[in-house]
Amino acid sequence: MRIYSNIPVTFAVEDSQHYDVIYDEYIYTNDGLFKKYKKHFYQMDICEEIEEYTMNNDEFFVQKQEDKLNKNKIITTIPYKHYYVKRKTMTTLIDDDLTFVKEVDNDVFETHYFVTDNSDYSMFEKISSFLKNNV
């Protein structure tokens, strides 16, 4: 599950000792989001179920399911109005249950979130202490 937060992120993944980097390519169109897999672009099924939690004036948004690549929907022609994105995804392990992810689109736009398999809501305290104290 993915956890987004409104707490400002001062942690730089690039400064950690070990982090992984993945590069992806996307095409945003009026018909949806398409991700490159091997040599073709396939449509992404986006999870729209997001739960909101508040703890000590900090908001957390939880996306329980990952976005999935739908290999049955291939894009055959790129529409005239589209937006091409090269995404760099950097991940680093915080502890056994928590992973910090930084996504950078076209070397400009940044997104930060956490990934965990633990559905216990004590993760909010870990995330809050990590972002505020940089522990």
N, CA, C and O atoms as CSV, one atom per row, in Angstrom:
chain,resi,resn,atom,element,x,y,z
A,1,MET,N,N,0.840,-1.162,0.000
A,1,MET,CA,C,0.000,0.000,0.000
A,1,MET,C,C,0.891,1.231,0.000
A,1,MET,O,O,1.979,1.232,0.576
A,2,ARG,N,N,0.410,2.278,-0.656
A,2,ARG,CA,C,1.141,3.547,-0.729
A,2,ARG,C,C,0.561,4.523,0.279
A,2,ARG,O,O,-0.652,4.589,0.474
A,3,ILE,N,N,1.449,5.283,0.921
A,3,ILE,CA,C,1.025,6.287,1.884
A,3,ILE,C,C,1.650,7.627,1.491
A,3,ILE,O,O,2.872,7.772,1.455
A,4,TYR,N,N,0.788,8.599,1.198
A,4,TYR,CA,C,1.212,9.955,0.893
A,4,TYR,C,C,0.969,10.822,2.122
A,4,TYR,O,O,0.078,10.530,2.919
A,5,SER,N,N,1.751,11.883,2.283
A,5,SER,CA,C,1.599,12.748,3.444
A,5,SER,C,C,1.759,14.203,3.032
A,5,SER,O,O,2.389,14.507,2.019
A,6,ASN,N,N,1.171,15.114,3.839
A,6,ASN,CA,C,1.327,16.536,3.571
A,6,ASN,C,C,2.490,17.149,4.352
A,6,ASN,O,O,2.683,18.365,4.319
A,7,ILE,N,N,3.268,16.318,5.053
A,7,ILE,CA,C,4.433,16.796,5.793
A,7,ILE,C,C,5.546,17.119,4.788
A,7,ILE,O,O,5.822,16.298,3.913
A,8,PRO,N,N,6.187,18.275,4.885
A,8,PRO,CA,C,7.269,18.599,3.950
A,8,PRO,C,C,8.427,17.601,4.053
A,8,PRO,O,O,8.833,17.205,5.145
A,9,VAL,N,N,8.938,17.214,2.904
A,9,VAL,CA,C,10.012,16.214,2.850
A,9,VAL,C,C,11.346,16.926,2.734
A,9,VAL,O,O,11.594,17.641,1.763
A,10,THR,N,N,12.205,16.729,3.728
A,10,THR,CA,C,13.546,17.307,3.694
A,10,THR,C,C,14.600,16.231,3.450
A,10,THR,O,O,15.777,16.545,3.274
A,11,PHE,N,N,14.191,14.978,3.438
A,11,PHE,CA,C,15.101,13.855,3.242
A,11,PHE,C,C,15.450,13.723,1.766
A,11,PHE,O,O,14.562,13.745,0.914
A,12,ALA,N,N,16.713,13.589,1.463
A,12,ALA,CA,C,17.168,13.399,0.089
A,12,ALA,C,C,17.597,11.942,-0.095
A,12,ALA,O,O,18.519,11.467,0.568
A,13,VAL,N,N,16.932,11.257,-0.980
A,13,VAL,CA,C,17.229,9.843,-1.234
A,13,VAL,C,C,18.658,9.686,-1.737
A,13,VAL,O,O,19.328,8.698,-1.435
A,14,GLU,N,N,19.111,10.657,-2.498
A,14,GLU,CA,C,20.442,10.585,-3.080
A,14,GLU,C,C,21.543,10.574,-2.023
A,14,GLU,O,O,22.656,10.123,-2.294
A,15,ASP,N,N,21.241,11.066,-0.821
A,15,ASP,CA,C,22.234,11.100,0.251
A,15,ASP,C,C,22.291,9.810,1.059
A,15,ASP,O,O,23.216,9.628,1.851
A,16,SER,N,N,21.341,8.923,0.882
A,16,SER,CA,C,21.364,7.660,1.627
A,16,SER,C,C,22.444,6.741,1.060
A,16,SER,O,O,22.891,6.908,-0.075
A,17,GLN,N,N,22.846,5.780,1.863
A,17,GLN,CA,C,23.945,4.899,1.462
A,17,GLN,C,C,23.560,3.962,0.327
A,17,GLN,O,O,24.361,3.706,-0.573
A,18,HIS,N,N,22.340,3.454,0.370
A,18,HIS,CA,C,21.911,2.516,-0.669
A,18,HIS,C,C,20.517,2.885,-1.154
A,18,HIS,O,O,19.580,2.968,-0.360
A,19,TYR,N,N,20.380,3.104,-2.442
A,19,TYR,CA,C,19.069,3.341,-3.038
A,19,TYR,C,C,19.065,2.761,-4.450
A,19,TYR,O,O,20.099,2.678,-5.112
A,20,ASP,N,N,17.867,2.360,-4.891
A,20,ASP,CA,C,17.682,1.780,-6.208
A,20,ASP,C,C,17.031,2.804,-7.129
A,20,ASP,O,O,16.224,3.624,-6.690
A,21,VAL,N,N,17.388,2.750,-8.412
A,21,VAL,CA,C,16.843,3.686,-9.394
A,21,VAL,C,C,16.212,2.886,-10.532
A,21,VAL,O,O,16.805,1.939,-11.049
A,22,ILE,N,N,14.996,3.287,-10.911
A,22,ILE,CA,C,14.279,2.669,-12.026
A,22,ILE,C,C,13.808,3.785,-12.951
A,22,ILE,O,O,13.351,4.827,-12.482
A,23,TYR,N,N,13.917,3.576,-14.259
A,23,TYR,CA,C,13.451,4.550,-15.241
A,23,TYR,C,C,12.252,3.970,-15.984
A,23,TYR,O,O,12.279,2.822,-16.427
A,24,ASP,N,N,11.194,4.782,-16.116
A,24,ASP,CA,C,9.992,4.393,-16.847
A,24,ASP,C,C,9.603,5.503,-17.808
A,24,ASP,O,O,10.033,6.647,-17.663
A,25,GLU,N,N,8.773,5.146,-18.806
A,25,GLU,CA,C,8.273,6.120,-19.758
A,25,GLU,C,C,6.749,6.036,-19.780
A,25,GLU,O,O,6.175,4.947,-19.784
A,26,TYR,N,N,6.106,7.198,-19.794
A,26,TYR,CA,C,4.651,7.288,-19.772
A,26,TYR,C,C,4.175,8.241,-20.857
A,26,TYR,O,O,4.902,9.139,-21.282
A,27,ILE,N,N,2.939,8.025,-21.297
A,27,ILE,CA,C,2.254,8.961,-22.180
A,27,ILE,C,C,0.907,9.271,-21.544
A,27,ILE,O,O,0.090,8.377,-21.323
A,28,TYR,N,N,0.687,10.561,-21.251
A,28,TYR,CA,C,-0.592,11.027,-20.719
A,28,TYR,C,C,-1.426,11.530,-21.884
A,28,TYR,O,O,-0.981,12.395,-22.638
A,29,THR,N,N,-2.643,10.992,-22.041
A,29,THR,CA,C,-3.547,11.428,-23.097
A,29,THR,C,C,-4.924,11.689,-22.492
A,29,THR,O,O,-5.144,11.459,-21.303
A,30,ASN,N,N,-5.841,12.168,-23.318
A,30,ASN,CA,C,-7.228,12.338,-22.869
A,30,ASN,C,C,-7.902,10.990,-22.635
A,30,ASN,O,O,-8.891,10.914,-21.907
A,31,ASP,N,N,-7.385,9.936,-23.238
A,31,ASP,CA,C,-7.967,8.597,-23.090
A,31,ASP,C,C,-7.389,7.840,-21.901
A,31,ASP,O,O,-7.867,6.750,-21.587
A,32,GLY,N,N,-6.383,8.380,-21.235
A,32,GLY,CA,C,-5.821,7.713,-20.070
A,32,GLY,C,C,-4.308,7.801,-20.020
A,32,GLY,O,O,-3.673,8.539,-20.774
A,33,LEU,N,N,-3.759,7.025,-19.111
A,33,LEU,CA,C,-2.319,6.979,-18.883
A,33,LEU,C,C,-1.770,5.686,-19.466
A,33,LEU,O,O,-2.316,4.612,-19.217
A,34,PHE,N,N,-0.693,5.782,-20.240
A,34,PHE,CA,C,-0.089,4.623,-20.873
A,34,PHE,C,C,1.364,4.512,-20.426
A,34,PHE,O,O,2.091,5.504,-20.371
A,35,LYS,N,N,1.775,3.274,-20.104
A,35,LYS,CA,C,3.132,3.018,-19.638
A,35,LYS,C,C,3.846,2.129,-20.656
A,35,LYS,O,O,3.255,1.220,-21.238
A,36,LYS,N,N,5.121,2.416,-20.852
A,36,LYS,CA,C,5.904,1.622,-21.797
A,36,LYS,C,C,6.331,0.323,-21.138
A,36,LYS,O,O,6.907,0.321,-20.051
A,37,TYR,N,N,6.040,-0.783,-21.814
A,37,TYR,CA,C,6.465,-2.105,-21.382
A,37,TYR,C,C,7.103,-2.766,-22.595
A,37,TYR,O,O,6.444,-2.999,-23.609
A,38,LYS,N,N,8.372,-3.060,-22.480
A,38,LYS,CA,C,9.193,-3.546,-23.592
A,38,LYS,C,C,9.183,-2.501,-24.693
A,38,LYS,O,O,9.812,-1.455,-24.526
A,39,LYS,N,N,8.502,-2.727,-25.815
A,39,LYS,CA,C,8.550,-1.760,-26.916
A,39,LYS,C,C,7.229,-1.034,-27.151
A,39,LYS,O,O,7.161,-0.168,-28.023
A,40,HIS,N,N,6.176,-1.362,-26.397
A,40,HIS,CA,C,4.859,-0.794,-26.642
A,40,HIS,C,C,4.336,-0.090,-25.395
A,40,HIS,O,O,4.819,-0.322,-24.287
A,41,PHE,N,N,3.351,0.765,-25.591
A,41,PHE,CA,C,2.703,1.465,-24.489
A,41,PHE,C,C,1.350,0.821,-24.219
A,41,PHE,O,O,0.535,0.650,-25.125
A,42,TYR,N,N,1.124,0.466,-22.949
A,42,TYR,CA,C,-0.124,-0.149,-22.523
A,42,TYR,C,C,-0.813,0.758,-21.518
A,42,TYR,O,O,-0.166,1.518,-20.798
A,43,GLN,N,N,-2.150,0.664,-21.482
A,43,GLN,CA,C,-2.916,1.522,-20.582
A,43,GLN,C,C,-2.775,1.054,-19.137
A,43,GLN,O,O,-2.697,-0.142,-18.856
A,44,MET,N,N,-2.745,2.029,-18.230
A,44,MET,CA,C,-2.673,1.755,-16.792
A,44,MET,C,C,-4.077,1.827,-16.206
A,44,MET,O,O,-4.838,2.748,-16.501
A,45,ASP,N,N,-4.412,0.842,-15.370
A,45,ASP,CA,C,-5.648,0.885,-14.599
A,45,ASP,C,C,-5.320,1.558,-13.273
A,45,ASP,O,O,-4.624,0.983,-12.436
A,46,ILE,N,N,-5.814,2.757,-13.085
A,46,ILE,CA,C,-5.478,3.577,-11.922
A,46,ILE,C,C,-6.426,3.267,-10.772
A,46,ILE,O,O,-7.642,3.216,-10.954
A,47,CYS,N,N,-5.861,3.059,-9.590
A,47,CYS,CA,C,-6.657,2.839,-8.382
A,47,CYS,C,C,-7.194,4.184,-7.907
A,47,CYS,O,O,-6.423,5.109,-7.651
A,48,GLU,N,N,-8.510,4.293,-7.790
A,48,GLU,CA,C,-9.120,5.552,-7.381
A,48,GLU,C,C,-9.614,5.522,-5.944
A,48,GLU,O,O,-10.165,6.512,-5.465
A,49,GLU,N,N,-9.429,4.408,-5.250
A,49,GLU,CA,C,-9.873,4.299,-3.866
A,49,GLU,C,C,-8.757,4.774,-2.936
A,49,GLU,O,O,-7.766,4.074,-2.727
A,50,ILE,N,N,-8.934,5.969,-2.383
A,50,ILE,CA,C,-7.936,6.545,-1.487
A,50,ILE,C,C,-8.623,6.914,-0.183
A,50,ILE,O,O,-9.657,7.582,-0.179
A,51,GLU,N,N,-8.037,6.473,0.923
A,51,GLU,CA,C,-8.579,6.782,2.241
A,51,GLU,C,C,-7.743,7.888,2.874
A,51,GLU,O,O,-6.528,7.947,2.682
A,52,GLU,N,N,-8.398,8.755,3.624
A,52,GLU,CA,C,-7.718,9.879,4.261
A,52,GLU,C,C,-7.747,9.703,5.773
A,52,GLU,O,O,-8.783,9.388,6.358
A,53,TYR,N,N,-6.587,9.914,6.395
A,53,TYR,CA,C,-6.458,9.819,7.849
A,53,TYR,C,C,-5.752,11.070,8.352
A,53,TYR,O,O,-4.913,11.645,7.658
A,54,THR,N,N,-6.100,11.485,9.570
A,54,THR,CA,C,-5.476,12.648,10.188
A,54,THR,C,C,-4.927,12.250,11.550
A,54,THR,O,O,-5.613,11.612,12.348
A,55,MET,N,N,-3.673,12.636,11.806
A,55,MET,CA,C,-3.044,12.356,13.090
A,55,MET,C,C,-2.182,13.563,13.462
A,55,MET,O,O,-1.237,13.895,12.747
A,56,ASN,N,N,-2.502,14.215,14.569
A,56,ASN,CA,C,-1.744,15.378,15.044
A,56,ASN,C,C,-1.596,16.452,13.968
A,56,ASN,O,O,-0.495,16.952,13.736
A,57,ASN,N,N,-2.680,16.801,13.323
A,57,ASN,CA,C,-2.729,17.815,12.262
A,57,ASN,C,C,-1.925,17.449,11.023
A,57,ASN,O,O,-1.658,18.314,10.189
A,58,ASP,N,N,-1.539,16.201,10.886
A,58,ASP,CA,C,-0.863,15.713,9.687
A,58,ASP,C,C,-1.829,14.811,8.934
A,58,ASP,O,O,-2.462,13.932,9.519
A,59,GLU,N,N,-1.934,15.038,7.643
A,59,GLU,CA,C,-2.841,14.234,6.832
A,59,GLU,C,C,-2.061,13.141,6.126
A,59,GLU,O,O,-0.943,13.354,5.657
A,60,PHE,N,N,-2.677,11.959,6.060
A,60,PHE,CA,C,-2.102,10.814,5.368
A,60,PHE,C,C,-3.145,10.272,4.397
A,60,PHE,O,O,-4.308,10.087,4.755
A,61,PHE,N,N,-2.719,10.024,3.184
A,61,PHE,CA,C,-3.596,9.479,2.159
A,61,PHE,C,C,-3.082,8.079,1.823
A,61,PHE,O,O,-1.918,7.902,1.465
A,62,VAL,N,N,-3.962,7.092,1.942
A,62,VAL,CA,C,-3.571,5.695,1.783
A,62,VAL,C,C,-4.213,5.131,0.531
A,62,VAL,O,O,-5.435,5.159,0.380
A,63,GLN,N,N,-3.385,4.619,-0.363
A,63,GLN,CA,C,-3.833,3.929,-1.567
A,63,GLN,C,C,-3.516,2.456,-1.359
A,63,GLN,O,O,-2.350,2.062,-1.375
A,64,LYS,N,N,-4.545,1.643,-1.163
A,64,LYS,CA,C,-4.343,0.239,-0.780
A,64,LYS,C,C,-3.887,-0.635,-1.943
A,64,LYS,O,O,-3.147,-1.596,-1.733
A,65,GLN,N,N,-4.308,-0.322,-3.155
A,65,GLN,CA,C,-3.960,-1.152,-4.307
A,65,GLN,C,C,-3.012,-0.392,-5.232
A,65,GLN,O,O,-3.094,0.829,-5.362
A,66,GLU,N,N,-2.127,-1.127,-5.861
A,66,GLU,CA,C,-1.195,-0.529,-6.808
A,66,GLU,C,C,-1.887,-0.302,-8.151
A,66,GLU,O,O,-2.864,-0.979,-8.474
A,67,ASP,N,N,-1.382,0.646,-8.927
A,67,ASP,CA,C,-1.851,0.838,-10.290
A,67,ASP,C,C,-1.353,-0.336,-11.121
A,67,ASP,O,O,-0.217,-0.783,-10.961
A,68,LYS,N,N,-2.213,-0.838,-12.016
A,68,LYS,CA,C,-1.872,-2.047,-12.765
A,68,LYS,C,C,-1.774,-1.758,-14.248
A,68,LYS,O,O,-2.506,-0.932,-14.792
A,69,LEU,N,N,-0.851,-2.457,-14.888
A,69,LEU,CA,C,-0.665,-2.367,-16.329
A,69,LEU,C,C,-1.661,-3.316,-16.991
A,69,LEU,O,O,-1.672,-4.511,-16.696
A,70,ASN,N,N,-2.493,-2.788,-17.882
A,70,ASN,CA,C,-3.486,-3.593,-18.583
A,70,ASN,C,C,-2.933,-3.925,-19.968
A,70,ASN,O,O,-2.963,-3.089,-20.872
A,71,LYS,N,N,-2.434,-5.138,-20.127
A,71,LYS,CA,C,-1.803,-5.531,-21.382
A,71,LYS,C,C,-2.811,-5.813,-22.485
A,71,LYS,O,O,-2.420,-6.092,-23.619
A,72,ASN,N,N,-4.101,-5.743,-22.173
A,72,ASN,CA,C,-5.135,-5.915,-23.195
A,72,ASN,C,C,-5.427,-4.618,-23.933
A,72,ASN,O,O,-6.053,-4.641,-24.993
A,73,LYS,N,N,-4.985,-3.490,-23.392
A,73,LYS,CA,C,-5.238,-2.183,-24.008
A,73,LYS,C,C,-3.915,-1.562,-24.416
A,73,LYS,O,O,-3.216,-0.961,-23.600
A,74,ILE,N,N,-3.586,-1.713,-25.673
A,74,ILE,CA,C,-2.341,-1.176,-26.222
A,74,ILE,C,C,-2.671,0.085,-27.017
A,74,ILE,O,O,-3.723,0.174,-27.651
A,75,ILE,N,N,-1.768,1.048,-26.977
A,75,ILE,CA,C,-1.958,2.262,-27.770
A,75,ILE,C,C,-1.261,2.023,-29.115
A,75,ILE,O,O,-0.079,1.684,-29.160
A,76,THR,N,N,-2.012,2.205,-30.209
A,76,THR,CA,C,-1.448,1.937,-31.533
A,76,THR,C,C,-0.940,3.211,-32.204
A,76,THR,O,O,0.021,3.177,-32.972
A,77,THR,N,N,-1.592,4.330,-31.908
A,77,THR,CA,C,-1.126,5.610,-32.433
A,77,THR,C,C,-1.121,6.620,-31.297
A,77,THR,O,O,-2.010,6.619,-30.446
A,78,ILE,N,N,-0.133,7.460,-31.295
A,78,ILE,CA,C,-0.033,8.484,-30.258
A,78,ILE,C,C,-0.871,9.685,-30.692
A,78,ILE,O,O,-0.663,10.229,-31.776
A,79,PRO,N,N,-1.819,10.101,-29.845
A,79,PRO,CA,C,-2.665,11.238,-30.218
A,79,PRO,C,C,-1.866,12.529,-30.329
A,79,PRO,O,O,-0.768,12.656,-29.788
A,80,TYR,N,N,-2.453,13.484,-31.051
A,80,TYR,CA,C,-1.792,14.768,-31.244
A,80,TYR,C,C,-1.584,15.478,-29.914
A,80,TYR,O,O,-0.502,16.010,-29.666
A,81,LYS,N,N,-2.600,15.497,-29.055
A,81,LYS,CA,C,-2.490,16.135,-27.752
A,81,LYS,C,C,-2.116,15.077,-26.729
A,81,LYS,O,O,-2.956,14.297,-26.281
A,82,HIS,N,N,-0.854,15.064,-26.371
A,82,HIS,CA,C,-0.361,14.115,-25.374
A,82,HIS,C,C,0.783,14.762,-24.604
A,82,HIS,O,O,1.295,15.815,-24.985
A,83,TYR,N,N,1.169,14.111,-23.521
A,83,TYR,CA,C,2.280,14.593,-22.712
A,83,TYR,C,C,3.184,13.404,-22.435
A,83,TYR,O,O,2.749,12.428,-21.823
A,84,TYR,N,N,4.427,13.468,-22.870
A,84,TYR,CA,C,5.392,12.391,-22.716
A,84,TYR,C,C,6.218,12.627,-21.452
A,84,TYR,O,O,6.734,13.724,-21.239
A,85,VAL,N,N,6.340,11.593,-20.611
A,85,VAL,CA,C,7.032,11.724,-19.332
A,85,VAL,C,C,8.089,10.633,-19.194
A,85,VAL,O,O,7.807,9.452,-19.399
A,86,LYS,N,N,9.299,11.039,-18.848
A,86,LYS,CA,C,10.337,10.105,-18.430
A,86,LYS,C,C,10.416,10.197,-16.914
A,86,LYS,O,O,10.748,11.249,-16.366
A,87,ARG,N,N,10.110,9.089,-16.235
A,87,ARG,CA,C,10.055,9.091,-14.776
A,87,ARG,C,C,11.235,8.325,-14.201
A,87,ARG,O,O,11.532,7.199,-14.601
A,88,LYS,N,N,11.894,8.966,-13.258
A,88,LYS,CA,C,12.989,8.352,-12.512
A,88,LYS,C,C,12.461,8.055,-11.110
A,88,LYS,O,O,12.052,8.968,-10.393
A,89,THR,N,N,12.470,6.783,-10.719
A,89,THR,CA,C,11.957,6.369,-9.420
A,89,THR,C,C,13.114,5.889,-8.571
A,89,THR,O,O,13.823,4.954,-8.944
A,90,MET,N,N,13.305,6.537,-7.414
A,90,MET,CA,C,14.365,6.164,-6.482
A,90,MET,C,C,13.725,5.629,-5.205
A,90,MET,O,O,12.838,6.267,-4.639
A,91,THR,N,N,14.170,4.467,-4.753
A,91,THR,CA,C,13.629,3.857,-3.541
A,91,THR,C,C,14.754,3.556,-2.569
A,91,THR,O,O,15.850,3.158,-2.963
A,92,THR,N,N,14.462,3.753,-1.298
A,92,THR,CA,C,15.405,3.400,-0.251
A,92,THR,C,C,14.637,2.789,0.911
A,92,THR,O,O,13.494,3.162,1.176
A,93,LEU,N,N,15.263,1.864,1.589
A,93,LEU,CA,C,14.637,1.151,2.689
A,93,LEU,C,C,14.824,1.937,3.983
A,93,LEU,O,O,15.952,2.252,4.362
A,94,ILE,N,N,13.717,2.254,4.664
A,94,ILE,CA,C,13.764,2.953,5.948
A,94,ILE,C,C,13.942,1.940,7.071
A,94,ILE,O,O,14.852,2.070,7.889
A,95,ASP,N,N,13.087,0.945,7.109
A,95,ASP,CA,C,13.225,-0.192,8.019
A,95,ASP,C,C,12.612,-1.408,7.337
A,95,ASP,O,O,12.327,-1.367,6.140
A,96,ASP,N,N,12.407,-2.486,8.082
A,96,ASP,CA,C,11.929,-3.726,7.474
A,96,ASP,C,C,10.550,-3.597,6.844
A,96,ASP,O,O,10.241,-4.309,5.889
A,97,ASP,N,N,9.714,-2.699,7.361
A,97,ASP,CA,C,8.344,-2.577,6.881
A,97,ASP,C,C,8.093,-1.358,6.002
A,97,ASP,O,O,7.031,-1.261,5.388
A,98,LEU,N,N,9.029,-0.438,5.924
A,98,LEU,CA,C,8.759,0.848,5.287
A,98,LEU,C,C,9.819,1.200,4.249
A,98,LEU,O,O,11.019,1.100,4.507
A,99,THR,N,N,9.356,1.612,3.076
A,99,THR,CA,C,10.224,2.026,1.981
A,99,THR,C,C,9.844,3.434,1.558
A,99,THR,O,O,8.663,3.741,1.392
A,100,PHE,N,N,10.853,4.296,1.383
A,100,PHE,CA,C,10.632,5.669,0.931
A,100,PHE,C,C,10.867,5.726,-0.571
A,100,PHE,O,O,11.863,5.202,-1.070
A,101,VAL,N,N,9.933,6.374,-1.300
A,101,VAL,CA,C,10.005,6.445,-2.756
A,101,VAL,C,C,9.965,7.912,-3.191
A,101,VAL,O,O,9.146,8.698,-2.716
A,102,LYS,N,N,10.863,8.250,-4.097
A,102,LYS,CA,C,10.884,9.586,-4.703
A,102,LYS,C,C,10.782,9.402,-6.205
A,102,LYS,O,O,11.598,8.705,-6.808
A,103,GLU,N,N,9.775,10.031,-6.811
A,103,GLU,CA,C,9.612,9.984,-8.256
A,103,GLU,C,C,9.870,11.369,-8.823
A,103,GLU,O,O,9.367,12.368,-8.307
A,104,VAL,N,N,10.662,11.421,-9.891
A,104,VAL,CA,C,10.975,12.687,-10.546
A,104,VAL,C,C,10.562,12.564,-12.011
A,104,VAL,O,O,11.091,11.731,-12.748
A,105,ASP,N,N,9.606,13.408,-12.426
A,105,ASP,CA,C,9.118,13.397,-13.808
A,105,ASP,C,C,9.849,14.450,-14.614
A,105,ASP,O,O,9.860,15.628,-14.256
A,106,ASN,N,N,10.463,14.014,-15.713
A,106,ASN,CA,C,11.192,14.903,-16.627
A,106,ASN,C,C,12.203,15.783,-15.902
A,106,ASN,O,O,12.424,16.926,-16.302
A,107,ASP,N,N,12.810,15.273,-14.856
A,107,ASP,CA,C,13.821,15.976,-14.060
A,107,ASP,C,C,13.304,17.286,-13.460
A,107,ASP,O,O,14.101,18.170,-13.149
A,108,VAL,N,N,11.984,17.427,-13.292
A,108,VAL,CA,C,11.423,18.666,-12.770
A,108,VAL,C,C,10.465,18.413,-11.614
A,108,VAL,O,O,10.667,18.948,-10.524
A,109,PHE,N,N,9.436,17.616,-11.827
A,109,PHE,CA,C,8.370,17.443,-10.856
A,109,PHE,C,C,8.663,16.268,-9.933
A,109,PHE,O,O,8.966,15.168,-10.396
A,110,GLU,N,N,8.574,16.502,-8.625
A,110,GLU,CA,C,8.889,15.471,-7.635
A,110,GLU,C,C,7.637,15.027,-6.894
A,110,GLU,O,O,6.752,15.829,-6.598
A,111,THR,N,N,7.583,13.733,-6.601
A,111,THR,CA,C,6.527,13.149,-5.779
A,111,THR,C,C,7.197,12.241,-4.764
A,111,THR,O,O,8.115,11.492,-5.098
A,112,HIS,N,N,6.730,12.311,-3.515
A,112,HIS,CA,C,7.280,11.473,-2.451
A,112,HIS,C,C,6.156,10.664,-1.825
A,112,HIS,O,O,5.056,11.176,-1.618
A,113,TYR,N,N,6.428,9.418,-1.529
A,113,TYR,CA,C,5.467,8.586,-0.813
A,113,TYR,C,C,6.190,7.419,-0.171
A,113,TYR,O,O,7.380,7.205,-0.402
A,114,PHE,N,N,5.457,6.668,0.638
A,114,PHE,CA,C,5.995,5.510,1.341
A,114,PHE,C,C,5.236,4.265,0.894
A,114,PHE,O,O,4.044,4.323,0.591
A,115,VAL,N,N,5.945,3.143,0.859
A,115,VAL,CA,C,5.335,1.865,0.496
A,115,VAL,C,C,5.524,0.904,1.653
A,115,VAL,O,O,6.614,0.791,2.213
A,116,THR,N,N,4.443,0.208,2.008
A,116,THR,CA,C,4.503,-0.772,3.083
A,116,THR,C,C,3.508,-1.893,2.804
A,116,THR,O,O,2.500,-1.685,2.128
A,117,ASP,N,N,3.795,-3.067,3.322
A,117,ASP,CA,C,2.860,-4.190,3.253
A,117,ASP,C,C,2.086,-4.322,4.547
A,117,ASP,O,O,1.112,-5.071,4.621
A,118,ASN,N,N,2.514,-3.601,5.562
A,118,ASN,CA,C,1.882,-3.658,6.866
A,118,ASN,C,C,0.651,-2.756,6.862
A,118,ASN,O,O,0.760,-1.558,6.597
A,119,SER,N,N,-0.504,-3.317,7.149
A,119,SER,CA,C,-1.729,-2.517,7.148
A,119,SER,C,C,-2.029,-1.908,8.516
A,119,SER,O,O,-3.092,-1.324,8.723
A,120,ASP,N,N,-1.090,-2.047,9.442
A,120,ASP,CA,C,-1.245,-1.454,10.765
A,120,ASP,C,C,-1.043,0.054,10.653
A,120,ASP,O,O,-0.133,0.513,9.963
A,121,TYR,N,N,-1.885,0.816,11.325
A,121,TYR,CA,C,-1.832,2.260,11.195
A,121,TYR,C,C,-0.808,2.902,12.127
A,121,TYR,O,O,-0.790,4.125,12.268
A,122,SER,N,N,0.034,2.106,12.759
A,122,SER,CA,C,1.161,2.656,13.505
A,122,SER,C,C,2.238,3.168,12.541
A,122,SER,O,O,3.178,3.846,12.956
A,123,MET,N,N,2.094,2.839,11.255
A,123,MET,CA,C,3.027,3.337,10.238
A,123,MET,C,C,2.975,4.856,10.145
A,123,MET,O,O,3.970,5.488,9.789
A,124,PHE,N,N,1.824,5.451,10.463
A,124,PHE,CA,C,1.717,6.905,10.408
A,124,PHE,C,C,2.673,7.549,11.399
A,124,PHE,O,O,3.262,8.588,11.103
A,125,GLU,N,N,2.833,6.947,12.565
A,125,GLU,CA,C,3.763,7.480,13.562
A,125,GLU,C,C,5.209,7.360,13.079
A,125,GLU,O,O,6.011,8.273,13.271
A,126,LYS,N,N,5.536,6.227,12.451
A,126,LYS,CA,C,6.885,6.051,11.903
A,126,LYS,C,C,7.168,7.087,10.823
A,126,LYS,O,O,8.238,7.695,10.799
A,127,ILE,N,N,6.210,7.282,9.939
A,127,ILE,CA,C,6.384,8.239,8.839
A,127,ILE,C,C,6.523,9.652,9.393
A,127,ILE,O,O,7.394,10.413,8.970
A,128,SER,N,N,5.671,9.990,10.328
A,128,SER,CA,C,5.719,11.320,10.927
A,128,SER,C,C,7.053,11.574,11.632
A,128,SER,O,O,7.646,12.641,11.467
A,129,SER,N,N,7.520,10.622,12.400
A,129,SER,CA,C,8.800,10.819,13.085
A,129,SER,C,C,9.964,10.832,12.105
A,129,SER,O,O,10.943,11.545,12.323
A,130,PHE,N,N,9.872,10.056,11.031
A,130,PHE,CA,C,10.928,10.051,10.009
A,130,PHE,C,C,11.012,11.400,9.304
A,130,PHE,O,O,12.106,11.929,9.107
A,131,LEU,N,N,9.864,11.959,8.921
A,131,LEU,CA,C,9.880,13.202,8.170
A,131,LEU,C,C,10.175,14.420,9.033
A,131,LEU,O,O,10.827,15.362,8.582
A,132,LYS,N,N,9.702,14.402,10.255
A,132,LYS,CA,C,9.918,15.564,11.123
A,132,LYS,C,C,11.279,15.578,11.783
A,132,LYS,O,O,11.879,16.640,11.947
A,133,ASN,N,N,11.776,14.405,12.166
A,133,ASN,CA,C,13.057,14.339,12.862
A,133,ASN,C,C,14.173,13.800,11.990
A,133,ASN,O,O,15.348,13.848,12.353
A,134,ASN,N,N,13.784,13.287,10.834
A,134,ASN,CA,C,14.737,12.682,9.905
A,134,ASN,C,C,15.538,11.573,10.596
A,134,ASN,O,O,16.765,11.525,10.508
A,135,VAL,N,N,14.815,10.688,11.284
A,135,VAL,CA,C,15.428,9.580,12.022
A,135,VAL,C,C,15.691,8.450,11.084
A,135,VAL,O,O,16.207,7.412,11.498
